[in-house]
Amino acid sequence: MEDIKKQVVVLSLIESMKNSGSWCGETHIQKSVYFLQTMLNVPSDFDFILYKHGPFSFELRDNLGEMRGNLLIELTSRFPYGPSYRSTASGKALIERYPKTAAAYQKQIEYIARHFAGLGVAELERLATALYVTEKEGQVSAEERAKKINEIKPHIPIDVAEAAIQEIEKIAHEFRLIA
């Protein structure tokens, strides 16, 4: 996907997340884009690695910085949580200039926004890490994936990791039913 269309997808996600009540920090955007790309096949083509709080894309971080520099998004302080992203008038205008791109992925964007807007960083980390491990480990049992999550992230107990795996499987199943 070309860069301008990636930006339209990210801008549409920010708008949907705000409309769903998210304070829309970078962690929310990172994890939501990861789910869009990995689970719901939105071809944003960002490279993700497993990092401090789960899957993370330095490329997406750079993209957000470029979008800020181009005045498509802005950061606002939201004490005590930290900075929050929101679209500017220029960002909203860009979405309007690419209606086909925005419309092509709107169902996926709204679905992810509804599921993740109200979650905290720890919940996002667990779910995104569960998806990451599931993608990397293939079809091994949920128990084996939970052990792998715990091995990678010792602060996530095995039973909590199993619950996260069940939740991502539920999210994927629900989306397939409405898609």
Secondary structure, 3 states (H helix, E strand, C coil): CCHHHHHHHHHHHHHHHHHCCCCCCHHHHHHHHHHHHHCCCCCCCCCCEEECCEEECHHHHHHHHHHHHCCCEEEEEECCCEEEEEECHHHHHHHHHCHHHHHHCHHHHHHHHHHHCCCCHHHHHHHHHHHHHHHHHCCCCHHHHHHHHHHHCCCCCHHHHHHHHHHHHHHHHHHHHHC
